[in-house]
Amino acid sequence: MTRKITSLEINTKRLLLCPLTPKYSTMVLDYHEQNKDFFRPWLPAYNIHYFSEEFHRLWLKRDIEEMRTGQRLKLFIFHSDDTQKKRIIGDISATNLVRGVLQSCFIGYKMAASENSKGLMTEALAHTVQYLFEEMNLHRVEAHIMLHNIASQRVVEKLGFEQEGLSKSYLKINGKWEDHYRYGLLNQNYRD
């Protein structure tokens, strides 16, 4: 099962998306360190151990285990010509995958500051949602986005997500409880 998960690759016109094992913890740490100020307004306050290789090694181990049990899909984004996977430029997480009568997940994403505003996240997210719908047969994907994160709202709106409401004080981001818009997208080809 692990081999199948770690061999997963999604190729787009400009990108390669794939899970990473704990052996990539140094690269994942570098990605977060290089973008810490850029990501800070959109993330929970950093844990005191967040900027350590051990933290990211354990996090990657958890990601793989949760992918194996069907609770998560965690993909890191590389340029398509970076076949040796030398530099992470973004990541996408599909979390809280619930089966049964819900068949749904939450999706979150980040793009490195140096790669922002190039349409890369829209491309990556489109292919990830396609994978969630076609390969994992989810019925629904939700994205929760802070009110002032206009760029992120544009990404999901381009992909057909509809704003469904407002969640008050939804997540504690960078030390402050933030309201979030709730967006949803339904799988029009869902198979019972």
Number of C-alpha atoms within 10 A of each C-alpha: 8 11 8 8 17 15 11 13 13 16 16 15 10 12 19 21 26 21 21 22 18 19 12 15 21 15 18 23 19 16 18 19 15 13 17 16 11 16 17 13 14 17 15 15 14 13 8 8 10 15 16 14 18 15 15 22 19 13 16 21 16 15 23 22 15 17 21 17 10 15 17 22 24 22 23 23 25 23 21 15 10 12 10 8 18 11 16 20 22 24 23 22 19 23 21 15 19 15 14 6 7 11 16 25 23 18 22 16 17 20 22 19 15 11 13 14 11 9 10 21 25 18 16 28 21 18 17 21 20 15 14 20 22 15 9 14 18 25 22 19 22 22 22 22 25 20 14 13 13 10 12 19 21 13 18 22 16 11 14 14 19 17 18 12 12 16 15 11 13 16 18 14 18 15 12 12 13 18 19 20 19 20 21 21 20 16 17 9 11 14 10 6
